[in-house]
Amino acid sequence: MDNIVEQVRQALAMSIDESTLNTSSRFFKEGEAAKVHGVRMGDVSKIAKESLKQMKGLSKQEIFDLCEELWKSGYLEESVVACIWAESLHKQYEPTDFKTFEYWVHNYVTNWADCDTLCNHTIGTFVMMYPEYISELKKWAKSSSRWVKRAAAVTLIIPARKGLFLDDVFEIADILLLDKDDLVQKGYGWMLKAASETYQKKVFDYVMKHKSVMPRTALRYAIEKMPANMKSEAMKK
């Protein structure tokens, strides 16, 4: 099995693009740990999908173990491969898998790209299958870690776009409302924006109720897809 990880790393090394390598650092702020090989995301996705062909016959746990090896490297592209592999197993997800995903969030996520890639799809798909685990996300929202707090919100983005879990979206937004970290603010603002695609009026009412205390970063994200008249009303001091 270790050969698969080595082959992925060799493929990434052969796909390094100098311009991607040189610009990658711009996407991360101070305090974010992000090592990059410098491979375009389209190429990373191809490498991940190609390597899946070699994994037929492996159990879900064996594939999760391979994901763990990639996560441990700290390289962004390797974490993206791990997320694509994990997402490919979604039909096999079962409740006990939450502990694995939670471990990855708590121990390996060190930047917004890792956080969003893992949470939008892998964990977002999981909670649509097992909504009872949204109560765990509310615990995450009370964490001292910026990444765990952001994870609580961005996990619900795709479900929110589908019109799911609105009450839970508002509850997590309530917990994160006054957070001073802009990456957390962007995370829950993005979650509210996703919910507004189905529940525009309800999200607008939520923003108006809290706009006197809601950080402007979160507010701007939340109203981004609303009509101009709603935006101007929400932005009024």
C-alpha positions as CSV (number, residue, x, y, z in Angstrom):
1,M,0.0,0.0,0.0
2,D,2.8,2.4,0.8
3,N,3.8,2.2,-2.9
4,I,0.6,4.0,-3.8
5,V,1.5,7.0,-1.6
6,E,5.0,7.0,-3.0
7,Q,3.7,7.0,-6.6
8,V,1.3,9.9,-5.8
9,R,4.3,11.9,-4.4
10,Q,6.4,11.1,-7.4
11,A,3.5,12.2,-9.7
12,L,3.2,15.4,-7.8
13,A,6.9,16.0,-8.0
14,M,6.8,15.6,-11.7
15,S,3.9,18.0,-12.1
16,I,5.4,20.9,-10.3
17,D,4.6,24.2,-12.0
18,E,7.0,27.1,-11.2
19,S,4.4,29.8,-11.6
20,T,1.9,27.9,-9.3
21,L,4.7,27.4,-6.8
22,N,5.6,31.1,-6.8
23,T,2.1,32.3,-6.4
24,S,0.8,29.8,-3.8
25,S,2.2,31.6,-0.8
26,R,-0.1,34.6,-1.6
27,F,-3.2,32.6,-0.7
28,F,-2.2,32.0,2.9
29,K,-2.0,34.6,5.7
30,E,0.3,34.8,8.6
31,G,-0.3,32.1,11.1
32,E,-1.3,29.5,8.4
33,A,1.0,26.6,8.0
34,A,0.9,25.5,4.4
35,K,3.6,23.6,2.6
36,V,3.0,23.3,-1.2
37,H,4.6,21.3,-3.9
38,G,3.4,23.9,-6.5
39,V,1.0,21.7,-8.6
40,R,-2.1,23.1,-10.3
41,M,-5.3,21.8,-8.6
42,G,-6.6,20.4,-11.9
43,D,-3.4,18.2,-12.0
44,V,-3.7,17.2,-8.4
45,S,-7.3,16.1,-9.0
46,K,-6.2,14.0,-12.0
47,I,-3.4,12.4,-10.0
48,A,-5.8,11.5,-7.2
49,K,-8.4,10.0,-9.5
50,E,-5.8,8.1,-11.5
51,S,-4.3,6.6,-8.3
52,L,-7.8,5.4,-7.1
53,K,-7.7,2.9,-10.0
54,Q,-4.9,1.1,-8.1
55,M,-6.9,0.9,-4.9
56,K,-9.6,-1.4,-6.1
57,G,-9.9,-4.3,-3.6
58,L,-8.6,-2.2,-0.6
59,S,-10.9,-1.8,2.3
60,K,-12.3,1.6,3.4
61,Q,-10.0,1.5,6.4
62,E,-7.0,0.7,4.3
63,I,-7.8,3.7,2.1
64,F,-8.3,5.9,5.2
65,D,-4.9,4.8,6.4
66,L,-3.4,5.9,3.1
67,C,-5.2,9.2,3.5
68,E,-3.6,9.6,6.9
69,E,-0.1,9.1,5.5
70,L,-0.8,11.9,3.0
71,W,-2.2,14.2,5.7
72,K,0.9,13.7,7.9
73,S,3.1,15.3,5.2
74,G,1.6,18.7,5.7
75,Y,1.6,19.4,2.0
76,L,-1.5,21.0,0.6
77,E,-1.7,18.9,-2.6
78,E,-1.3,15.7,-0.6
79,S,-4.2,16.7,1.7
80,V,-6.3,17.4,-1.4
81,V,-5.5,13.9,-2.7
82,A,-6.5,12.5,0.7
83,C,-9.8,14.4,0.6
84,I,-10.6,13.1,-3.0
85,W,-9.9,9.5,-1.9
86,A,-12.1,9.9,1.3
87,E,-14.9,11.5,-0.7
88,S,-14.8,8.6,-3.2
89,L,-15.8,6.3,-0.3
90,H,-19.0,8.2,0.5
91,K,-21.3,5.3,-0.3
92,Q,-19.5,3.4,2.4
93,Y,-19.6,6.0,5.1
94,E,-21.0,4.8,8.5
95,P,-21.4,6.7,11.8
96,T,-18.1,5.5,13.2
97,D,-16.2,7.4,10.4
98,F,-16.9,10.7,12.1
99,K,-14.1,10.0,14.6
100,T,-11.7,9.7,11.7
101,F,-12.8,12.9,10.1
102,E,-12.8,14.7,13.4
103,Y,-9.2,13.5,14.1
104,W,-8.1,14.9,10.7
105,V,-9.7,18.3,11.5
106,H,-8.1,18.5,14.9
107,N,-4.7,17.2,14.0
108,Y,-3.9,18.0,10.4
109,V,-5.8,21.0,9.2
110,T,-3.5,24.1,9.3
111,N,-4.9,26.4,6.7
112,W,-8.2,27.4,5.1
113,A,-7.7,25.4,1.9
114,D,-7.2,22.1,3.9
115,C,-10.2,23.0,6.0
116,D,-12.6,23.8,3.2
117,T,-11.5,20.9,1.0
118,L,-12.1,18.4,3.8
119,C,-15.3,19.9,5.2
120,N,-17.2,21.0,2.1
121,H,-17.3,17.6,0.6
122,T,-16.1,14.7,2.8
123,I,-17.7,15.9,6.1
124,G,-20.5,17.8,4.4
125,T,-21.6,14.6,2.7
126,F,-21.3,12.7,5.9
127,V,-23.6,15.0,7.9
128,M,-26.2,14.9,5.1
129,M,-26.2,11.1,5.6
130,Y,-26.0,11.2,9.4
131,P,-27.6,14.6,10.5
132,E,-27.4,13.6,14.1
133,Y,-23.7,14.5,14.0
134,I,-24.5,18.2,13.4
135,S,-24.6,18.4,17.3
136,E,-20.9,17.6,17.1
137,L,-20.3,20.5,14.8
138,K,-21.9,22.8,17.4
139,K,-19.2,21.6,19.8
140,W,-16.6,22.4,17.2
141,A,-17.9,25.9,17.0
142,K,-17.0,26.4,20.7
143,S,-13.4,25.2,20.1
144,S,-10.3,27.4,20.8
145,S,-8.9,26.4,17.4
146,R,-9.7,28.7,14.5
147,W,-9.7,25.8,12.1
148,V,-12.1,23.7,14.1
149,K,-14.4,26.7,14.4
150,R,-14.2,27.4,10.7
151,A,-14.8,23.6,10.1
152,A,-18.1,23.8,12.0
153,A,-19.4,26.4,9.6
154,V,-18.0,25.3,6.2
155,T,-19.1,21.7,6.7
156,L,-22.7,23.0,6.3
157,I,-22.1,25.0,3.1
158,I,-23.2,22.3,0.6
159,P,-26.1,21.1,2.8
160,A,-27.2,24.7,3.2
161,R,-27.1,25.3,-0.6
162,K,-29.5,22.4,-0.8
163,G,-31.9,24.1,1.7
164,L,-31.0,21.7,4.5
165,F,-30.4,22.3,8.3
166,L,-31.4,26.0,8.4
167,D,-32.0,26.0,12.1
168,D,-28.6,24.4,12.7
169,V,-27.0,27.0,10.4
170,F,-28.4,29.8,12.5
171,E,-27.4,28.1,15.7
172,I,-23.8,27.7,14.6
173,A,-23.8,31.3,13.3
174,D,-25.0,32.4,16.8
175,I,-22.1,30.6,18.5
176,L,-19.5,32.1,16.1
177,L,-21.2,35.5,15.8
178,L,-18.7,37.6,17.7
179,D,-15.6,35.7,16.9
180,K,-12.7,38.0,16.2
181,D,-10.8,35.8,13.7
182,D,-11.5,36.9,10.1
183,L,-11.1,33.3,8.8
184,V,-13.9,32.2,11.2
185,Q,-16.0,35.2,10.2
186,K,-15.6,34.4,6.5
187,G,-16.5,30.7,7.2
188,Y,-19.8,31.4,8.9
189,G,-20.6,34.3,6.6
190,W,-20.1,31.9,3.7
191,M,-22.4,29.4,5.4
192,L,-25.1,32.0,5.7
193,K,-24.6,33.0,2.1
194,A,-25.1,29.4,1.1
195,A,-28.3,29.2,3.1
196,S,-29.5,32.4,1.5
197,E,-29.7,30.7,-1.9
198,T,-32.8,28.9,-0.6
199,Y,-33.9,31.1,2.3
200,Q,-33.0,34.6,1.3
201,K,-35.6,36.4,3.4
202,K,-34.8,34.3,6.5
203,V,-31.1,34.9,6.2
204,F,-31.6,38.6,5.5
205,D,-33.8,38.8,8.7
206,Y,-31.1,37.1,10.6
207,V,-28.4,39.5,9.3
208,M,-30.6,42.6,10.1
209,K,-31.3,41.3,13.6
210,H,-27.6,40.9,14.3
211,K,-26.0,43.6,12.1
212,S,-25.2,45.9,15.0
213,V,-22.7,43.4,16.4
214,M,-21.9,41.1,13.4
215,P,-18.4,41.7,12.1
216,R,-18.5,43.5,8.7
217,T,-16.5,40.7,7.1
218,A,-19.1,38.1,8.0
219,L,-22.0,40.4,7.1
220,R,-20.5,41.1,3.6
221,Y,-20.1,37.4,2.9
222,A,-23.6,36.6,4.1
223,I,-25.4,39.1,1.9
224,E,-23.2,38.6,-1.2
225,K,-25.9,36.9,-3.3
226,M,-28.7,39.2,-2.2
227,P,-30.3,41.9,-4.4
228,A,-28.8,45.4,-4.3
229,N,-31.6,46.9,-2.2
230,M,-31.2,44.2,0.5
231,K,-27.4,44.7,0.5
232,S,-27.6,48.4,0.9
233,E,-30.1,48.0,3.8
234,A,-27.9,45.5,5.5
235,M,-24.8,47.7,5.1
236,K,-26.4,50.8,6.5
237,K,-24.7,51.9,9.8
